[in-house]
Amino acid sequence: MEHHRPRAPPSFEPPSTFSAELAILIAIWVEVLFYGIYTCLFFESLYIMFKKRKARTCSGKVFLVAILLMYIIATVDIALNLYRMIQAYIWLRDSVGPVFYLLDMRRWDNIAHNLNLCFMTWLGDALVIYRCFIIWNRSYLVILVPSLLLIFSIAVNVVIMFWLTHPFSVSFMGLITWMDMVYPVNLAQNILTTGLIAFKILYQHRISTAAGVRRAGSRLRLIHIVRILVESAMVYTFQVLILMILYFRLHNAQFIVQYAIIPTIGIVFNLIAVRIHMTEFGSTHATRTDILTGMSRWADESTATELEGDLTHQTDEEVPRIRLKQLGTFAAEEVQRCHSGSVDVSR
């Protein structure tokens, strides 16, 4: 939701300050720049999905529909902001003024821009929760808190949107408290879900290692996956952190960071798919293994790994027989290759 704390009207701002008029103009340019990066990653991600036929799985279909919706929202917002910029800075510059036009929530184009921002944020948060849900073996308990935070975030933004379009229907001072919670709640949710995903992958790897199911180089590649997930997620998380700081400092630079959120969310999800595919391609040539296949499709129905049961050894030449429950292809493939004798499990 595009909102900012009340301050002096733009016409009373000292000339030396970073004016809202200039900040919004730069913000639209930054969004277009990020949209170009997003477009490149989007088509690369689509190519990877169809080339590897990942869109045929259930999670693959969810991911495909999600990235298509994200790109449509981002594209619509670019066109909308172009219209808003022409209206504010050219056609109605003298009669209304850029800042008053762009911050007037009674206009349909400003409402549509805020809805785009809300839908993109909610869709991104929901996808992160879904990824966490799949990796944790479809555990509803694990995603309970992130889901509650998402619901709370939606409720807060709905209240803010209602007040912006009906400014005298809700207590203004009470609304400020709700507005101050938007960015902290969003930041907490992203840190929590990303942490849960990284923890599950590393924890499962420790279980596999303790059971003797490991091979040369697998630890390095698995840590690389965690780095990709965390680093990519931190792009958006760091952006929200900066936005929160600028918001509470009442700095107009918050508009620049805020307008960049829509393409950034799309960049993050497509960047994860592209980077993991590149890692998979390199590891395939190095060790001829598909350890990353499940993670690059967001851990399909066979995604993350849980080892259950005891290890029963038969002879010195046999590999331990392990009962597997679907949690991830990387450990499942480790067991399969260890049974076939094609991988050296000693390190």
Secondary structure, 3 states (H helix, E strand, C coil): CCCCCCCCCHHHCCCCCCCHHHHHHHHHHHHHHHHHHHHHHHHHHHHHHHHCCHHHCHHHHHHHHHHHHHHHHHHHHHHHHHHHHHHHHHHCCCCCCHHHHHCCCCCHHHHHHHHHHHHHHHHHHHHHHHHHHHHCCCCCCCCHHHHHHHHHHHHHHHHHHHHHHCCCCCCHHHHHHHHCCHHHHHHHHHHHHHHHHHHHHHHHHHHHHHCCCCCCCHHHHHHHHHHHHHHHHHHHHHHHHHHHHHHHCCCCCHHHHHHCHHHHHHHHHHHHHHHHHHHHHHHHHHHCCCCCHHHHCCCCCCCCCEEEEEEECCCCCCCCEEEEECCCHHHHHHHHHHHHCCCCCCC
